[in-house]
Amino acid sequence: LEPEAFSNDSGQWELNSLIGVGTVFDVGSECKYLQEGDAVYYQKAAAVPVPFFGQGLFTVAESQIIAVVNEDLTKRFNNINK
């Protein structure tokens, strides 16, 4: 599924080819806000393909994540600041 965005120019919903949608598979030791299993929106231009048996994996810097979709995010983020 590709995310859609409303275009004020055409007045219609169009595919947004600048944003990717994915699930976090693994995170590095310095990753502060993401966990495995998080659904994320990211900038496609920032995604670097990882050639691993044609699985379609990408690596994206945490700073390039646009949104995280998961339950209990507020609780998780509040615990980071403590």
C-alpha positions as CSV (number, residue, x, y, z in Angstrom):
1,L,0.0,0.0,0.0
2,E,1.3,3.4,-1.0
3,P,0.4,6.4,1.1
4,E,-1.9,8.9,-0.6
5,A,-1.9,12.7,-0.3
6,F,-4.6,15.2,-1.3
7,S,-3.3,17.4,-4.1
8,N,-4.6,20.9,-4.0
9,D,-3.5,21.3,-7.7
10,S,-5.7,18.5,-9.0
11,G,-8.3,18.3,-6.2
12,Q,-7.8,14.5,-6.1
13,W,-6.1,11.9,-3.9
14,E,-2.8,10.9,-5.5
15,L,0.0,8.5,-4.6
16,N,2.7,10.1,-2.7
17,S,5.9,8.7,-4.1
18,L,8.2,10.6,-1.8
19,I,7.1,8.6,1.4
20,G,7.7,5.0,2.1
21,V,5.9,2.7,4.6
22,G,7.7,-0.1,6.4
23,T,8.1,-2.2,9.5
24,V,11.2,-1.9,11.7
25,F,13.2,-5.2,11.4
26,D,16.2,-4.3,13.6
27,V,17.7,-1.2,15.3
28,G,21.2,-0.2,16.1
29,S,22.6,0.3,19.6
30,E,22.4,4.1,19.3
31,C,18.7,4.1,18.2
32,K,16.7,6.1,20.7
33,Y,13.1,6.1,19.6
34,L,12.4,3.0,17.5
35,Q,11.9,-0.6,18.4
36,E,11.5,-3.8,16.4
37,G,8.0,-4.1,15.0
38,D,7.2,-0.4,14.8
39,A,5.4,0.7,11.6
40,V,7.1,3.8,10.2
41,Y,6.8,6.3,7.4
42,Y,10.1,7.4,6.0
43,Q,11.6,9.6,3.2
44,K,12.2,7.3,0.2
45,A,15.2,9.4,-0.8
46,A,16.9,8.5,2.5
47,A,16.4,4.7,2.1
48,V,19.5,2.8,1.2
49,P,18.8,-0.7,-0.3
50,V,20.4,-3.7,1.5
51,P,21.0,-6.5,-0.9
52,F,20.0,-9.6,1.1
53,F,18.6,-12.4,-1.0
54,G,16.2,-10.1,-2.8
55,Q,14.2,-9.4,0.3
56,G,13.6,-5.7,-0.4
57,L,15.3,-4.5,2.8
58,F,16.3,-0.9,3.3
59,T,18.3,0.9,5.9
60,V,17.0,4.4,7.0
61,A,18.6,6.7,9.5
62,E,16.4,7.3,12.6
63,S,16.4,11.1,11.8
64,Q,14.8,10.4,8.4
65,I,11.7,8.7,10.0
66,I,8.7,10.9,9.5
67,A,6.2,9.1,11.8
68,V,6.1,6.0,14.0
69,V,2.8,4.1,14.3
70,N,2.5,1.9,17.3
71,E,0.6,1.5,20.6
72,D,2.0,3.0,23.8
73,L,4.3,5.4,22.1
74,T,3.6,8.2,24.6
75,K,4.6,5.9,27.4
76,R,7.8,4.8,25.7
77,F,8.8,8.4,24.8
78,N,8.1,9.6,28.3
79,N,10.4,6.9,29.7
80,I,13.2,8.0,27.4
81,N,13.2,11.5,28.9
82,K,13.5,10.2,32.5
